[in-house]
Amino acid sequence: MSLFPTYNRFPLTLVSGSGTTVTDDQGKDYLDFVSGIAVCNLGHRPEEVQSALQKQLDQLWHVSNLYQLPSQEEAAERLVEPTNLDHVFFCNSGAEANEAAIKIARKYTGKEKIITFKQSFHGRTFATMSATGQEKIQKGFGALLPTFEYLPYNDKEAVEQLGDDQVAAIMVEVIQGEGGVVPGTAEFLEAVESKCRDLGALLIIDEVQTGIGRTGKPFAYQHFNLDPDIVSSAKGLGSGFPVGAMLGKAKLAETFSAGSHGTTFGGNPLAAAAVNATLEKIFNDSFLSEVEEKGQYLKEELTNSLKPLNVVKEVRGRGMMIGIELQKEAMPVIHALREEGMLAVLAGPQVIRLLPPLNVTYDEMSSAIQTLSKVLQEQFKDLQNA
């Protein structure tokens, strides 16, 4: 093998996909409730995005950001239109979007400290790894950047006790994804915003996993009365084409003047084409209302179906981002689901994470619920039903 062993890969080779279905090299079909980890929000090879990319492939693949890119400007306008934000910096990933957020916050405020939260995940570059509140992500890389401090998530009192006037920003996920699909409470999130205003700090919301319709709103913070200064986005933004973005308020524009930050590939013509086609479909009120309705159905039906099983501790989440916490290790369930023709992923050792495409059908959700219930009962026969 010529690859570094950075991934614990499943014994599965996927060769094709359409909508919610993927097919392996043996011809077996799977119901995909991973979506590339919240990336394929419109399913695999959505016709609108594929068509837009093919059209762009026939015209121009890449030019430098030193030239005018009208399609990139259009993508930025689409991205900020449903938000309280004004400007966009396009990059290639969520980690890069969070790097840009950290840099602009420090430069704008003239301060260095960033507050994040335990069990958070913000990326694997050195700054975003330092921002991440999980030791397993940081282990073995030596001294981290010293300007990050971690508070307990959903702890309103801990936030209110902050009194450091050297805080440049507080960076928070509305739902902790890699940390276990843990939704933030309204009281906690409001306290975070209030503390930012008290300290003269910026509010950064990491929407890399929760954004682009995943929770039934363009961005998850919109379920609450929040007014972020900066929002990071990636994953679902390009329907599988690599692209990330940092959105920010107009007051930050001069901080990222020419030469202060940049990227070679970010927002190139192919990326812009993917973003425009994706957002045209997802940032639609009727589409998002349907996502919210389906998300409520999925969570309620999962809760009702799995409630009798003692092994299930909690079903939580919002929209098409659901976590099922077990009393036992969840990896055997992930393997068993795969054998049954369904793909899911972990969010910590005891949490099954479901991230179906936003346009998943009710029949597909029902099938997934039945498969989950069957597998959990078979895997934990030793635990009697309640």
C-alpha atoms as one frame of an Amber mdcrd trajectory, in Angstrom:
protein
   0.000   0.000   0.000   1.415   3.378  -0.999  -1.038   5.352   1.144  -0.362
   6.503   4.699  -2.610   4.473   7.050  -4.532   7.545   8.245  -7.945   5.888
   7.958  -9.437   2.762   9.480 -11.128   1.772   6.251 -14.085  -0.583   6.083
 -13.754  -3.635   3.817 -15.940  -1.948   1.224 -15.213  -0.470  -2.206 -17.977
   1.730  -3.578 -17.943   2.176  -7.350 -21.169   3.985  -8.204 -23.992   5.912
  -6.642 -27.252   7.650  -7.422 -29.456   9.509  -4.963 -29.479   7.668  -1.640
 -28.104   4.414  -3.078 -24.464   3.400  -3.537 -23.159   0.192  -5.109 -19.989
  -1.741  -4.300 -17.579  -3.592  -6.577 -19.529  -6.819  -6.012 -22.784  -5.286
  -7.249 -24.389  -4.961  -3.806 -26.536  -1.886  -3.129 -26.526   0.097   0.114
 -28.843   2.708   1.589 -26.397   5.512   2.312 -27.078   7.298   5.606 -23.544
   8.705   5.730 -23.649  10.969   2.650 -19.868  11.272   2.675 -20.230  12.543
   6.277 -22.837  15.259   5.581 -21.338  16.123   2.184 -23.769  14.717  -0.404
 -26.746  16.723   0.852 -28.570  16.185  -2.444 -27.548  12.544  -2.670 -25.023
  11.086  -5.079 -24.597  12.708  -8.487 -27.538  15.136  -8.254 -28.558  15.950
 -11.801 -28.485  19.735 -11.372 -24.965  19.776  -9.932 -23.604  17.201 -12.359
 -24.982  19.216 -15.276 -23.473  22.473 -13.964 -20.079  20.825 -13.449 -20.127
  19.228 -16.894 -20.935  22.572 -18.502 -18.053  24.210 -16.623 -15.688  21.332
 -17.473 -16.287  22.086 -21.128 -15.367  25.755 -20.631 -12.674  26.417 -18.004
 -11.394  24.409 -15.025  -9.117  26.749 -13.169  -7.795  30.297 -13.198  -6.067
  32.292 -10.499  -8.017  34.333  -7.990  -6.044  37.275  -9.379  -8.699  37.455
 -12.113 -12.390  38.325 -12.019 -14.636  35.313 -11.371 -18.309  36.247 -11.859
 -19.533  32.762 -10.938 -17.638  32.985  -7.632 -19.281  36.323  -6.891 -22.673
  34.766  -7.705 -21.920  31.886  -5.329 -20.993  34.336  -2.566 -24.229  36.255
  -3.059 -26.278  33.058  -2.902 -24.452  31.987   0.254 -24.966  35.196   2.238
 -28.468  35.995   0.934 -30.396  34.071   3.651 -28.020  35.190   6.441 -27.033
  38.273   8.426 -23.565  38.156   6.854 -22.059  40.137   4.005 -18.835  38.713
   2.591 -17.394  35.296   1.713 -13.879  33.893   1.468 -13.858  30.643  -0.517
 -11.334  27.918   0.315 -11.145  24.134  -0.022 -12.317  22.581   3.254 -13.895
  23.122   6.650 -10.513  23.240   8.340  -9.408  26.003   5.978 -12.643  27.911
   6.617 -12.016  27.702  10.352  -8.361  28.724   9.869  -9.593  31.830   8.050
 -12.081  32.507  10.855  -9.362  32.272  13.515  -6.988  34.501  11.542  -9.538
  37.215  10.821 -10.804  37.239  14.430  -7.302  37.724  15.812  -6.362  40.360
  13.278  -9.613  42.312  13.588  -9.672  42.402  17.401  -5.922  42.618  17.995
  -6.370  39.865  20.602  -5.117  36.282  20.564  -7.227  34.072  22.812 -10.010
  31.940  21.293 -12.536  30.146  23.503 -13.849  26.798  22.236 -15.561  23.854
  23.933 -14.721  20.380  25.153 -15.581  17.614  22.660 -15.678  20.160  19.848
 -14.163  19.451  16.445 -12.896  22.220  14.164 -10.311  20.530  11.929  -6.856
  18.949  11.736  -4.570  21.798  10.728  -2.425  23.043  13.581  -4.667  25.963
  14.529  -7.939  24.068  14.102  -6.529  21.023  15.900  -5.594  23.368  18.744
  -9.147  24.732  18.651 -10.588  21.218  18.872 -11.497  20.163  22.388 -10.617
  16.473  21.989  -7.312  15.068  23.230  -7.407  12.133  20.794  -7.169  14.579
  17.879  -4.205  16.408  19.440  -2.220  13.498  20.852   1.346  13.045  19.634
   1.806  16.372  17.838   3.674  18.186  20.570   2.874  21.605  21.952  -0.336
  23.072  20.593  -1.019  26.742  19.945  -1.306  28.193  23.463  -4.069  30.676
  22.703  -7.053  28.336  22.969  -9.110  27.634  26.073 -11.833  24.980  26.344
 -15.042  25.289  28.352 -17.655  22.575  28.996 -20.272  22.468  26.237 -23.828
  23.444  27.200 -22.527  24.941  30.464 -24.132  28.377  30.613 -22.556  29.209
  33.974 -19.021  28.491  32.737 -19.577  30.902  29.859 -21.024  33.588  32.096
 -17.992  33.392  34.400 -15.616  34.346  31.571 -14.025  37.692  32.372 -10.937
  37.794  30.161 -10.730  40.941  28.054  -8.072  39.308  25.856 -10.600  37.003
  24.169 -10.722  37.581  20.403 -13.601  35.188  19.748 -15.729  32.344  21.021
 -16.031  29.514  18.510 -18.969  27.127  18.882 -20.926  24.407  17.069 -24.713
  24.629  17.287 -24.686  20.816  17.274 -21.436  19.065  18.127 -21.024  16.565
  15.294 -17.840  14.584  15.911 -18.408  15.124  19.621 -21.485  12.884  19.651
 -24.306  14.750  17.853 -24.965  16.903  20.914 -27.330  19.846  20.315 -26.603
  23.099  22.109 -29.395  24.475  24.274 -30.909  27.858  23.476 -29.839  29.184
  26.887 -26.237  28.113  26.364 -25.964  29.507  22.830 -27.557  32.799  23.854
 -25.104  33.040  26.756 -22.208  32.525  24.332 -23.400  35.365  22.132 -24.036
  37.647  25.104 -20.554  36.991  26.481 -19.001  37.842  23.099 -20.702  41.226
  23.217 -19.614  41.802  26.833 -15.970  41.017  26.031 -15.805  42.765  22.675
 -15.140  39.369  21.105 -16.421  37.928  17.846 -18.947  35.091  17.684 -17.737
  32.349  15.321 -20.198  29.568  14.535 -18.747  26.420  12.972 -21.405  25.208
  10.512 -19.134  22.877   8.561 -21.366  19.871   9.308 -24.645  21.546  10.306
 -24.869  24.028   7.430 -26.301  23.981   3.919 -29.743  22.785   4.956 -28.656
  19.851   7.127 -30.974  20.878  10.021 -33.826  22.332   7.942 -32.474  25.889
   7.830 -29.720  27.256   5.587 -27.578  27.272   8.750 -28.343  25.713  12.129
 -27.818  28.953  14.077 -30.993  30.229  12.402 -33.085  28.001  14.666 -32.064
  30.418  17.434 -32.007  34.181  17.776 -28.270  34.348  17.100 -26.290  37.011
  15.259 -22.836  35.553  14.431 -19.964  37.667  13.183 -18.423  34.740  11.320
 -19.781  31.408  10.039 -17.670  28.614   8.563 -19.076  26.230   5.963 -17.904
  23.300   3.831 -19.084  19.654   3.531 -22.525  20.033   1.866 -21.584  23.269
   0.118 -20.476  21.680  -3.168 -22.371  18.360  -3.200 -19.070  16.472  -3.001
 -16.870  18.886  -4.916 -14.168  20.106  -2.471 -15.028  23.642  -1.350 -15.228
  25.568   1.909 -16.220  29.088   2.829 -15.914  31.611   5.613 -18.786  34.081
   5.823 -18.336  37.316   7.737 -19.887  40.683   8.478 -19.056  43.809   6.492
 -17.014  45.276   9.360 -14.412  42.536   8.818 -13.784  43.255   5.141 -10.822
  45.590   5.589  -9.114  43.020   7.842  -8.782  40.664   4.890  -7.437  43.188
   2.413  -5.441  42.157  -0.653  -2.465  40.000   0.282  -3.579  39.279   3.852
  -4.931  35.807   3.094  -5.391  33.614   0.054  -5.663  30.212  -1.570  -4.746
  28.778  -4.947  -7.775  26.591  -5.594 -10.497  28.110  -3.402 -13.632  29.110
  -5.278 -12.266  28.208  -8.710 -14.735  27.943 -11.630 -15.545  24.277 -10.951
 -16.119  24.913  -7.249 -18.276  27.940  -7.989 -20.384  25.931 -10.434 -20.953
  23.218  -7.819 -21.845  25.765  -5.121 -24.289  27.684  -7.315 -26.140  24.556
  -8.424 -26.231  23.154  -4.884 -27.499  26.334  -3.247 -30.093  26.971  -5.954
 -31.694  23.663  -4.965 -31.209  23.693  -1.183 -31.706  27.378  -0.304 -35.368
  27.131  -1.227 -38.051  27.626   1.418 -40.214  24.699   0.343 -37.213  22.359
   0.122 -35.989  23.370   3.585 -39.478  23.055   5.101 -39.610  19.513   3.784
 -36.191  18.754   5.287 -37.398  20.003   8.670 -40.575  17.902   8.443 -38.648
  14.793   7.408 -36.145  15.372  10.191 -38.911  15.505  12.790 -40.411  12.321
  11.348 -37.052  10.512  11.376 -36.275  11.454  14.965 -39.779  10.639  16.253
 -39.992   7.312  14.455 -36.512   6.309  15.585 -37.370   7.228  19.166 -40.616
   5.252  19.073 -39.027   2.252  17.379 -35.888   2.076  19.516 -37.320   3.198
  22.858 -38.153  -0.374  23.943 -34.508  -1.432  23.564 -32.491  -1.161  26.772
 -29.294  -0.725  24.791 -30.503   2.630  23.406 -29.731   5.467  25.780 -30.918
   8.441  23.721 -31.964   9.559  20.237 -31.018  13.199  19.604 -30.263  15.706
  16.885 -32.075  17.945  14.444 -33.127  17.684  10.824 -31.042  15.135   8.949
 -28.388  14.933  11.653 -29.310  12.278  14.197 -27.273  10.582  16.929 -28.294
   7.350  18.638 -26.344   6.868  21.861 -26.017   3.294  23.062 -25.101   1.762
  26.404 -22.480  -0.287  24.541 -19.818   0.196  21.870 -21.482   1.104  18.579
 -18.919  -0.125  16.023 -20.331  -3.693  15.889 -23.668  -2.143  14.922 -22.037
  -0.138  12.104 -20.529  -3.352  10.703 -23.821  -5.252  11.045 -25.746  -2.462
   9.331 -23.328  -2.638   6.417 -23.955  -6.373   6.104 -27.683  -5.560   5.973
 -27.171  -3.023   3.195 -27.191   0.220   5.168 -24.328   2.642   5.794 -23.987
   4.676   8.990 -21.044   6.206  10.842 -19.886   6.757  14.424 -19.842  10.014
  16.396 -17.765   8.765  19.307 -17.461   5.157  20.493 -21.092   4.718  21.599
 -23.013   6.943  19.162 -24.437   5.899  15.786 -24.649   8.942  13.540 -27.211
   9.159  10.734 -26.644  11.744   7.985 -28.961  10.865   5.088 -29.263  13.071
   2.013 -31.726  15.906   2.584 -33.959  14.596  -0.208 -34.240  11.105   1.294
 -37.729   9.654   0.883 -40.107   8.551   3.648 -39.902   4.990   2.359 -36.098
   5.090   2.624 -36.297   6.451   6.165 -38.770   3.718   7.136 -36.479   1.082
   5.668 -33.512   2.496   7.614 -35.475   2.493  10.869 -36.528  -1.126  10.363
 -32.963  -2.185   9.589 -31.597  -0.347  12.638 -34.177  -1.904  14.941 -33.494
  -5.386  13.577 -29.708  -5.048  13.874 -29.815  -3.616  17.403 -32.045  -6.432
  18.595 -29.793  -9.052  17.014 -26.573  -7.471  18.270 -27.732  -7.124  21.872
 -29.836 -10.225  22.483 -28.381 -10.433  25.970 -30.158  -7.188  26.905 -33.830
  -7.784  27.553 -36.279  -5.301  26.057 -37.865  -2.871  28.479
